[in-house]
Amino acid sequence: MHIPEGGLSAADPRRRVPRTDVVLADPLLADAVDRLGAGEVKQAVVRVQQLVRDGRLAPERVVDSVLERLPDSASSMQPVLNATGVVLHTNLGRASLSAAAVDAVVAAAGYVDVEYDLSDGRRARRGRGALAALAGAVPGAGDVLVVNNGAAALVLATTALAAGREVLVSRGELVEIGDGFRLPELIESTGARIREVGTTNRTKLADYAEAIGPDTGCVLKVHPSNFRIEGFTSSVSIAELATLGVPVVADVGSGLLNADPLLPDEPDVASAVDGGASLVTCSGDKLFGGPQAGLIFGAADAVNGLRRHPLARALRVDKLTLAAVEATLRGPSTPTERYLHADPARLRSRCAALAAEVGGEVVPSAGAVGGGGAPGLELPGWAVALPAAYARRLRAGKPPVIGRVEHGRCLLDLRCVEESADRTLAEAVRRVSPTVVSL
Ligand SMILES: *Cc1c(COP(=O)(O)O)cnc(C)c1O
């Protein structure tokens, strides 16, 4: 139907508004009602009815128009294609969960035996499957605990070992972890006092030894994950710190459970445990490649002390996190692992195929670990370079595509895009190309 500019006249029969209950009962909307609830769909219907009343929409277009207006899901959070080349992009939710972890989260969404023993009908250790999987991955650890995030792990460890007492930290490890969160402030918020030892670039075992006294709660070793000090430097290994006779807490940051040759400067949990740390903490959604969580490994008595601490209840994780942690470990390799180790030749040929379809130039592109990990490490890869104006248009698309603007161009780096999504990405780019006339 043709609607004249300025809308239809009040008398025009085309302004007849379909009834709400009739529209809601349309079989084409049944899926959306199931997914989003009748309330949300009804709101869209009411808005669309107003368009008809105003003479801006033909009555027979009502159902289509409602469908166009409805979100894809009941959450306003939109899945995006990460074409930045940054594997653990903090603003895009850090690690992308493996398919196994996603399935596990969905399965755990209803009632589950998270804290229940099906064999005897009694209460069981909460999340024991996740704990067993973590313990299996780090055999040197006597016990494991999962809390809300890396910061929570550190807060719990320092509270339990040093509230009202001193935490010894090297001056080279007093770091800010991003978004203005400073580790020393976090620790002092628990009631522990930071005692700085050594200097910014050099700290020796004797510096720690001299600072130890009756008030020492623990020694904290923090991986300064987001910056690097080069030149005249020295720091003390966990094995040396473990000789001091006080508990050593090691915050390794990114959650690499075992050493990875691609990331030689990234400390791993197993080495820290084997080095003699009482407690080793890390994040779940960085290099571990799982959900947001804080993982704590260590000696059985030390971990048990944390488990029994009243604060542990406030930092407890939900069943979805526990399900995802376990499946991240037991399932095949995580997206994080695959993206980090993506084959540059394969990335280049995928970029060539994309450029052949949408234009642009295939250029070398340095990917990054992100999430504050492995600063300075460049992951060799490729991207399709388009004019910078694409960046904004791609962000506004469906699905939104997030590129990296560099030197006045919008780079689409395919490292963190699943190959199965290449088609979707190409179509998203074509839709915003100025040469494509939308039909
Ligand atoms: C990321 C990081 C943290 C904080 O972990 P979250 O999971 O973000 O709370 C703490 N310490 C170090 C060294 C880190 O790299």
The ligand as a Gaussian input file, in Angstrom:
#p B3LYP/6-31G(d) Opt

LIG

0 1
 C       43.265000      -9.462000      36.275000
 C       44.072000      -9.482000      37.495000
 C       43.457000      -9.396000      38.750000
 C       41.964000      -9.222000      38.906000
 O       41.252000     -10.326000      38.472000
 P       39.687000     -10.170000      38.155000
 O       39.261000     -11.538000      37.751000
 O       39.585000      -9.167000      37.066000
 O       39.035000      -9.713000      39.394000
 C       44.243000      -9.432000      39.879000
 N       45.584000      -9.556000      39.771000
 C       46.215000      -9.651000      38.587000
 C       47.704000      -9.810000      38.559000
 C       45.486000      -9.624000      37.398000
 O       46.108000      -9.717000      36.221000

